[in-house]
């Protein structure tokens, strides 16, 4: 495995896994089983409940999001173990989230 450096300003926004959600994917080694994305959730967006195949950590950088009916804001850390279902996620004002997924 090698070190990888990236500046988020140099990454392009691409379509995310849900309508109107955008993301920047940080470079990683595919075989490592670990990757990070910056997720831009616009106001009014909903991310449906889903099963999480990998361990997932996310950190809310900006804005707020409702997770399973409870509101969370900037500075919130959230962990979901692999194989667990989570969501729905709803953001009335929009939010920016750093998400890291890993298998080990």
C-alpha positions in Angstrom: 0.0 0.0 0.0 1.2 3.5 -0.7 0.4 7.0 0.6 -2.0 9.0 -1.4 -2.4 12.8 -1.2 -5.3 14.8 -2.6 -6.8 18.3 -2.3 -10.6 18.4 -2.3 -10.5 21.5 -4.4 -8.8 19.5 -7.2 -11.5 16.8 -7.3 -14.6 17.1 -9.6 -18.2 16.8 -8.4 -19.9 13.7 -9.8 -23.4 12.4 -9.5 -24.0 10.6 -6.1 -26.0 7.5 -5.3 -29.2 9.5 -4.8 -31.0 12.1 -7.0 -29.5 15.6 -6.8 -26.7 14.4 -4.4 -23.2 15.2 -5.6 -19.9 13.7 -4.4 -16.2 14.1 -4.7 -14.4 10.7 -4.5 -10.9 10.8 -3.0 -8.3 8.7 -4.7 -7.5 5.3 -3.1 -6.1 2.0 -3.9 -9.0 -0.2 -5.1 -7.7 -3.3 -3.4 -7.4 -1.7 0.0 -11.2 -1.9 0.7 -11.1 1.6 2.0 -12.3 4.8 0.3 -13.6 8.3 1.2 -16.0 10.6 -0.4 -17.3 14.1 0.2 -21.1 14.1 -0.1 -23.0 17.2 -0.9 -26.7 16.7 0.1 -28.9 19.6 -1.2 -31.8 21.1 0.7 -34.8 18.8 0.7 -32.9 15.6 -0.3 -33.7 12.2 1.0 -31.4 9.2 1.1 -33.4 6.0 1.4 -32.9 3.3 4.0 -30.3 0.8 2.8 -28.1 -2.0 3.9 -24.5 -1.0 4.4 -22.1 -3.6 2.9 -19.0 -2.0 4.4 -18.2 -0.4 7.7 -19.1 3.3 7.3 -18.1 6.4 9.3 -19.4 9.8 8.4 -18.7 13.2 9.8 -21.0 16.2 9.3 -18.9 19.2 8.2 -21.7 21.6 7.5 -25.5 21.8 7.8 -27.9 19.3 9.3 -29.4 16.0 8.5 -32.1 13.9 10.1 -31.2 10.2 10.6 -34.1 7.9 11.3 -36.1 10.9 12.5 -33.5 12.5 14.8 -31.7 15.7 13.8 -27.9 16.0 13.8 -25.6 18.9 12.9 -22.1 20.0 12.3 -19.5 18.0 14.2 -21.6 14.9 14.4 -19.7 11.5 14.0 -21.8 8.5 12.9 -20.6 4.9 12.6 -22.6 2.0 11.0 -21.1 -1.5 11.0 -21.0 -3.6 7.9 -24.2 -5.6 7.3 -26.5 -3.2 9.2 -29.4 -1.2 7.7 -29.6 2.5 8.2 -31.6 5.5 7.1 -33.6 7.2 5.9 -31.6 10.4 5.9 -33.3 13.7 5.2 -31.8 17.2 5.0 -34.0 20.2 5.0 -31.3 22.8 4.7 -28.6 20.7 3.0 -25.4 19.4 4.4 -21.8 18.4 3.6 -20.6 15.0 4.9 -17.2 13.3 4.8 -17.8 9.6 4.4 -15.3 6.8 4.8 -16.0 3.2 4.0 -13.8 0.3 5.0 -13.9 -3.5 5.1 -11.6 -4.3 8.0 
